[in-house]
Protein backbone atom coordinates (compact mmCIF):
# COMPACT_ATOMS: atom_id res chain seq x y z
CA UNK A 1 0.00 0.00 0.00
CA UNK A 2 2.81 2.38 0.97
CA UNK A 3 4.76 1.58 -2.19
CA UNK A 4 1.79 2.03 -4.53
CA UNK A 5 0.77 5.23 -2.75
CA UNK A 6 4.26 6.62 -3.23
CA UNK A 7 4.34 5.64 -6.91
CA UNK A 8 0.86 7.08 -7.52
CA UNK A 9 1.77 10.29 -5.73
CA UNK A 10 4.95 10.61 -7.78
CA UNK A 11 3.20 9.97 -11.08
CA UNK A 12 0.16 12.16 -10.49
CA UNK A 13 1.81 14.81 -8.34
CA UNK A 14 -0.05 18.03 -7.67
CA UNK A 15 -2.56 17.28 -10.43
CA UNK A 16 -4.17 14.59 -8.26
CA UNK A 17 -4.46 16.90 -5.25
CA UNK A 18 -5.92 19.79 -7.26
CA UNK A 19 -8.51 17.67 -9.06
CA UNK A 20 -12.17 17.77 -8.07
CA UNK A 21 -13.07 16.43 -4.62
CA UNK A 22 -9.47 16.29 -3.40
CA UNK A 23 -9.15 20.07 -3.80
CA UNK A 24 -12.14 20.57 -1.50
CA UNK A 25 -10.74 18.16 1.08
CA UNK A 26 -7.33 19.83 0.96
CA UNK A 27 -8.92 23.27 1.37
CA UNK A 28 -10.82 22.05 4.45
CA UNK A 29 -7.62 20.60 5.92
CA UNK A 30 -5.80 23.88 5.29
CA UNK A 31 -8.61 25.87 6.95
CA UNK A 32 -8.63 23.58 9.99
CA UNK A 33 -4.83 23.79 10.31
CA UNK A 34 -5.02 27.59 10.09
CA UNK A 35 -7.64 27.74 12.86
CA UNK A 36 -5.60 25.46 15.11
CA UNK A 37 -2.52 27.60 14.47
CA UNK A 38 -4.35 30.80 15.40
CA UNK A 39 -5.67 29.21 18.61
CA UNK A 40 -2.18 28.00 19.58
CA UNK A 41 -0.62 31.40 18.91
CA UNK A 42 -3.34 33.08 20.99
CA UNK A 43 -2.66 30.70 23.88
CA UNK A 44 1.08 31.33 23.64
CA UNK A 45 0.56 35.09 23.71
CA UNK A 46 -1.54 34.80 26.85
CA UNK A 47 1.00 32.53 28.51
CA UNK A 48 4.31 34.18 27.65
CA UNK A 49 3.66 37.91 27.17
CA UNK A 50 3.26 39.65 30.52
CA UNK A 51 1.92 43.21 30.71
CA UNK A 52 0.38 44.37 33.97
CA UNK A 53 -0.60 47.92 34.82
CA UNK A 54 0.37 48.76 38.38
CA UNK A 55 -1.45 52.07 38.65
CA UNK A 56 -4.61 52.46 40.65
CA UNK A 57 -7.24 55.17 40.52
CA UNK A 58 -8.81 56.66 43.62
CA UNK A 59 -12.48 57.49 43.15
CA UNK A 60 -13.83 59.13 46.31
CA UNK A 61 -12.86 56.55 48.94
CA UNK A 62 -12.69 53.59 46.56
CA UNK A 63 -9.44 52.40 44.99
CA UNK A 64 -9.89 50.99 41.50
CA UNK A 65 -7.16 48.84 39.94
CA UNK A 66 -6.87 49.51 36.21
CA UNK A 67 -5.52 46.00 35.62
CA UNK A 68 -8.54 44.36 37.27
CA UNK A 69 -10.85 46.62 35.28
CA UNK A 70 -9.19 45.62 31.99
CA UNK A 71 -9.17 41.93 32.98
CA UNK A 72 -12.90 42.25 33.67
CA UNK A 73 -13.45 43.45 30.10
CA UNK A 74 -11.20 40.82 28.51
CA UNK A 75 -8.49 38.82 30.27
CA UNK A 76 -5.00 39.19 28.76
CA UNK A 77 -6.12 42.16 26.64
CA UNK A 78 -2.89 44.14 27.08
CA UNK A 79 -0.54 41.33 25.97
CA UNK A 80 -2.72 40.82 22.90
CA UNK A 81 -2.70 44.54 22.04
CA UNK A 82 1.07 44.75 22.55
CA UNK A 83 1.70 41.71 20.35
CA UNK A 84 -0.59 42.91 17.55
CA UNK A 85 0.94 46.42 17.68
CA UNK A 86 4.49 45.08 17.52
CA UNK A 87 3.52 42.78 14.66
CA UNK A 88 2.06 45.69 12.68
CA UNK A 89 5.11 47.88 13.37
CA UNK A 90 7.43 45.02 12.43
CA UNK A 91 5.70 44.51 9.08
CA UNK A 92 5.87 48.23 8.23
CA UNK A 93 9.52 48.91 9.13
CA UNK A 94 12.62 47.58 7.34
CA UNK A 95 14.31 44.51 8.85
CA UNK A 96 17.50 46.40 9.66
CA UNK A 97 15.63 48.50 12.26
CA UNK A 98 14.23 45.49 14.12
CA UNK A 99 17.00 45.64 16.74
CA UNK A 100 16.03 49.27 17.48
CA UNK A 101 12.43 48.15 18.01
CA UNK A 102 13.57 45.49 20.49
CA UNK A 103 15.84 47.85 22.43
CA UNK A 104 13.19 50.59 22.33
CA UNK A 105 10.65 48.21 23.83
CA UNK A 106 13.17 47.21 26.50
CA UNK A 107 13.93 50.83 27.39
CA UNK A 108 10.29 51.96 27.43
CA UNK A 109 9.29 48.93 29.53
CA UNK A 110 12.09 49.58 32.01
CA UNK A 111 11.18 53.26 32.35
CA UNK A 112 7.46 52.52 32.81
CA UNK A 113 8.24 49.82 35.38
CA UNK A 114 10.54 52.20 37.26
CA UNK A 115 7.85 54.88 37.33
CA UNK A 116 5.34 52.34 38.64
CA UNK A 117 3.03 52.42 35.65
CA UNK A 118 3.76 48.77 34.84
CA UNK A 119 3.98 46.11 37.51
Secondary structure, 3 states (H helix, E strand, C coil): CHHHHHHHHHHHCHHHHHCHHHHHHHHHHHHHHHHHHHHHHHHHHHHHCCCCECCEEEECCEEEEHHHHHHHHCCCHHHHHHHHHHHHHHHHCCHHHHHHHHHHHHHHHHHHHHHCCEC
